[in-house]
Amino acid sequence: MTIFESIILGIVEGITEYLPVSSTGHMIFASSFMGIQEDAFTKLFEVCIQLGAILSVIVLYWRKFFDFSKWQFYLKLMIAVVPALVLGFVLNDWIDELLESPQMVAVMLIVGGVFLLFIDKVFKNDEVHSESDIQHKNAFMIGLWQCLALIPGVSRSAASIIGGMQQKLTRSVAAEFSFFLAVPTMAAATGYSMFLKKWQVNGTEMKGFEMLQQGNNLMTFSIGAMVSFIVAMIAIKTFISYLQKHGFKAFGIYRIVAGICLLLFFVLKG
């Protein structure tokens, strides 16, 4: 992977991570379109580049994340993240197999898009208007919904936002809680990929951080993460503003079109 390719993937990650459009699907398409070899480092890069996106949320909402007097905020995030941590660990090999099937990602883009066309009408009786009003049971249910995103192409953001609205959160509160929940969720996924998971590199087992020490991998990864950080900050602010005014329909249409284009791309390519 070249520096230019890492910048493009960083832009893609930054734009799509917090939008309900599946960053995984877009990263797979971008990598395939640019002809990037799908080796162990590319897979590590696509997971751990989320570090930049994580930092963007912490910076934008730093008052929330560093107000240690409000311990209930951290407790809600821990309750919500547990289901994904458990299932993600148990189903890790199955998830890796699904990631090998871009057609599955494309199909889930379309399915999720159809759902987003109607979400504003299905979940319109909102009662929770601020994060402080979210109960522990609400947080746990949102965490269960987030588990749907273990299927590549579903979108972690879409699953957790839909879960929030199903729990009667307003669109903006559901989106913000989804952003907050992304921090422990993606930090865990990144930590696992970096320090615990064993990757196959030319017939040798290697940890993620060891891969970064080879060649220009560290520089390539760092630049991609930095770009995703900057772009994600812009995307988050724009998304919240758009969501409050227009809802999810446009994202649903986009997902359907993108999924169809992905299917055609991989059919023609194959």
C-alpha positions in Angstrom: 0.0 0.0 0.0 1.4 3.4 -1.0 1.1 6.7 0.9 -1.4 8.0 -1.7 -3.6 4.9 -1.2 -3.5 5.3 2.6 -4.6 8.9 2.2 -7.6 7.9 0.0 -8.6 5.1 2.5 -8.2 7.6 5.3 -10.6 10.0 3.6 -13.1 7.1 2.9 -12.9 6.0 6.6 -13.3 9.5 7.9 -16.4 10.2 5.9 -18.1 6.9 6.3 -17.3 5.7 9.9 -20.0 7.7 11.6 -22.5 7.8 8.8 -25.0 4.9 8.5 -23.5 3.7 5.2 -20.9 1.0 6.2 -17.3 2.1 6.4 -16.3 -1.5 5.8 -18.1 -1.8 2.5 -16.6 1.5 1.3 -13.1 0.5 2.4 -13.4 -2.9 0.6 -14.6 -1.2 -2.6 -11.9 1.5 -2.5 -9.2 -1.0 -1.9 -10.4 -3.3 -4.7 -10.9 -0.3 -7.1 -7.3 0.9 -6.5 -6.0 -2.7 -6.8 -4.5 -2.8 -3.3 -3.4 -6.3 -2.4 -5.7 -7.8 0.2 -2.9 -9.0 2.5 -2.6 -9.1 6.3 -1.4 -5.5 6.6 -4.3 -4.2 4.4 -6.8 -6.0 6.7 -5.0 -4.6 9.8 -5.0 -1.1 8.3 -8.7 -1.2 7.5 -9.5 -2.1 11.1 -7.0 0.0 13.0 -7.3 3.2 10.9 -10.4 3.7 13.1 -8.0 5.1 15.7 -8.2 8.4 13.9 -11.9 8.3 13.9 -12.0 7.5 17.6 -9.8 10.5 18.4 -12.1 12.8 16.4 -15.1 12.0 18.7 -13.0 12.4 21.9 -11.8 15.8 20.7 -15.2 17.1 19.6 -16.9 15.9 22.8 -14.0 16.3 25.1 -16.1 17.9 27.8 -18.3 14.9 27.9 -15.5 12.3 27.9 -13.4 14.1 30.6 -16.1 15.0 33.0 -15.3 12.3 35.5 -17.9 13.4 37.9 -20.6 11.9 35.7 -19.7 8.3 36.1 -23.1 7.2 34.8 -22.0 8.2 31.3 -19.1 5.8 31.4 -21.3 3.0 32.9 -23.8 3.3 30.1 -21.1 3.0 27.5 -19.6 -0.1 29.3 -23.0 -1.7 29.5 -23.7 -1.0 25.8 -20.3 -2.2 24.5 -20.4 -5.6 26.3 -22.6 -7.5 23.8 -20.3 -6.6 20.8 -17.2 -7.4 22.8 -18.4 -10.9 23.7 -19.9 -11.8 20.3 -17.1 -10.2 18.4 -14.5 -12.3 20.2 -16.6 -15.5 19.9 -17.4 -15.0 16.2 -14.1 -13.5 15.1 -13.2 -16.3 12.6 -16.7 -16.2 11.1 -16.5 -12.4 10.7 -13.2 -12.8 8.9 -14.8 -15.3 6.5 -17.6 -12.8 5.8 -15.1 -10.1 5.1 -13.7 -12.3 2.3 -17.1 -12.0 0.5 -17.5 -8.5 -0.9 -20.8 -9.7 -2.4 -22.2 -10.2 1.1 -21.1 -6.7 2.0 -22.9 -5.3 -1.1 -26.1 -7.2 -0.3 -26.1 -5.9 3.3 -25.6 -2.4 2.0 -28.8 -2.8 0.0 -30.8 -4.4 2.8 -29.7 -1.7 5.3 -30.6 0.9 2.8 -34.1 -0.4 2.4 -34.5 -0.3 6.2 -33.3 3.3 6.4 -35.9 4.4 3.9 -38.6 3.8 6.5 -36.8 4.3 9.9 -38.1 7.9 10.3 -41.7 6.7 10.1 -41.3 3.4 12.0 -39.6 5.0 15.1 -41.1 8.4 15.4 -42.4 8.4 19.0 -39.2 9.8 20.7 -39.2 10.3 24.4 -35.5 10.5 25.3 -34.1 14.0 24.5 -30.7 13.9 26.1 -28.0 11.4 27.0 -28.6 11.8 30.7 -32.1 10.4 30.2 -30.8 7.2 28.7 -31.5 4.3 31.1 -29.2 1.3 31.6 -31.6 -1.0 29.9 -31.7 1.4 26.9 -27.9 1.3 26.7 -27.9 -2.5 26.8 -30.5 -2.8 24.1 -28.6 -0.4 21.9 -25.6 -2.6 22.5 -27.5 -5.6 21.2 -28.5 -3.7 18.1 -24.9 -2.8 17.5 -24.1 -6.5 17.3 -25.8 -6.6 13.9 -22.8 -4.6 12.6 -20.6 -7.7 13.2 -22.0 -8.7 9.8 -19.9 -6.7 7.3 -21.9 -4.1 5.4 -24.5 -3.5 8.0 -22.8 -0.4 9.5 -22.0 0.0 13.2 -23.4 3.5 13.1 -26.6 2.5 11.4 -27.2 -0.4 13.8 -26.6 1.6 16.9 -28.6 4.6 15.7 -31.5 2.4 14.7 -31.2 0.7 18.1 -31.3 4.1 19.8 -34.4 5.2 17.9 -36.1 1.9 18.7 -35.4 2.7 22.4 -37.2 6.1 21.7 -34.2 8.3 21.6 -34.5 11.3 19.2 -32.5 11.1 16.0 -29.8 13.5 17.2 -29.4 11.9 20.7 -29.3 8.4 19.1 -26.6 9.6 16.7 -24.5 11.2 19.5 -24.8 8.1 21.7 -23.7 6.1 18.7 -20.6 8.3 18.4 -19.8 7.9 22.1 -20.3 4.1 21.9 -17.9 3.9 18.9 -15.0 4.9 21.2 -14.9 1.8 23.5 -16.1 -0.5 20.6 -13.5 0.5 18.1 -10.8 0.9 20.7 -11.4 -2.8 21.7 -11.4 -3.9 18.0 -8.2 -2.0 17.4 -6.5 -3.3 20.6 -7.4 -6.8 19.7 -6.1 -6.5 16.2 -2.9 -4.9 17.3 -1.9 -6.9 20.3 -3.9 -10.1 20.6 -4.8 -11.4 17.1 -2.3 -13.5 15.3 -2.0 -12.6 11.6 -0.5 -14.8 8.9 2.3 -12.9 7.1 4.1 -15.0 4.5 3.5 -18.2 6.5 4.6 -16.6 9.8 2.3 -15.7 12.7 2.7 -12.1 13.7 0.9 -9.6 16.0 -0.4 -6.4 14.5 2.1 -4.1 16.2 4.9 -6.2 14.8 3.6 -5.8 11.3 3.7 -2.0 11.7 7.4 -2.3 12.4 8.1 -3.7 8.9 9.1 -1.4 6.0 7.0 1.7 5.6 4.0 0.2 7.3 4.1 2.5 10.4 4.3 5.7 8.2 1.5 4.4 5.9 -0.8 3.6 8.8 0.0 6.9 10.7 -0.8 9.1 7.7 -4.1 7.2 7.0 -5.1 7.5 10.6 -4.3 11.2 10.7 -6.4 11.9 7.5 -9.3 9.9 8.9 -9.2 11.9 12.1 -9.4 15.3 10.3 -12.1 14.1 7.9 -14.2 12.4 10.6 -14.4 15.6 12.6 -16.0 17.4 9.6 -18.3 14.5 8.9 -19.6 14.2 12.4 -20.6 17.9 12.6 -22.2 17.8 9.1 -24.1 14.6 9.8 -25.7 15.8 13.0 -26.9 19.0 11.4 -28.2 17.2 8.3 -29.9 14.5 10.4 -31.9 17.0 12.5 -33.3 18.6 9.4 -33.7 15.7 6.9 -33.6 12.3 8.5 -32.3 9.0 7.0 -34.0 8.6 3.7 -31.1 10.0 1.6 -28.7 7.6 3.3 -31.0 4.7 2.5 -31.1 5.6 -1.2 -27.4 6.1 -1.2 -26.8 2.6 0.4 -29.1 0.9 -2.2 -27.3 2.6 -5.1 -23.9 1.9 -3.6 -24.7 -1.7 -3.0 -25.9 -2.3 -6.5 -22.8 -0.6 -7.9 -20.6 -2.8 -5.7 -22.4 -5.9 -6.9 -21.9 -4.9 -10.5 -18.3 -4.0 -9.9 -17.4 -7.4 -8.4 -19.5 -9.4 -10.9 -17.7 -7.6 -13.8 -14.4 -7.9 -12.1 -14.8 -11.6 -11.4 
